[in-house]
Amino acid sequence: MLNRALYLKYSNSYDHLLTKEIDDFVENKHKKGVISFKDNVLYEEEEEYMTEVFNENRIGKKIEFLTEYYKFHNEIPRIFIKEVCDIMNRYHDKKRKIDYYRIKKILRE
């Protein structure tokens, strides 16, 4: 009798605990279990997602193009080649400084 009364009183919260992980999957939340599951699914797939492979003589031209492209954006690209990364960081630091002085001048007026 007491067990039944306690079950009826707390069953909603208990059911919520059991379905919480399923709800996370359905709602596509960024939780550890959901992310791990999706990673494992991708590792098991045999389909290839790489769209293009660049050989060594095309990489330089592609990086030049990306460097020019990102000169007109506020965000910094994530390039992990040290020499290119240093160049891009210096460029964006100078660009930020110019933007800072320009905004500072506008605010004074």
C-alpha positions, 0 to 999 in steps of 0.5 A: 500500500505504501509502496503504491502510494509512493510510486504514484506520487513520484512515478512522473519524476522517475519516468522523466529520468528514464526518458531524459536520454531519449529526449536528448537524442530526439531534441538533438541536444549537445550532451555527452551521450548524444555526441558520443553516439553520433561519433560512433555512428560516423566511425562505423559508416563506410561512406566517404565525406571528403570532397576533394584531395589537394596535391602539394602543387595545388595547396599553395595556390589554395592557401593564397586564395583562402588568405585573400578571401579571409581578408574581407571577413571579420572572423579568423580562419582556422588554418593549422600551418604555422607559417600561414597561421602567423601571417593571418594572425598578424594581418588580423591583429593589424586589421583589428587595431585599425578598426579599433582606432576608427571606431574610437575616432567615430565615438569622439565625434 
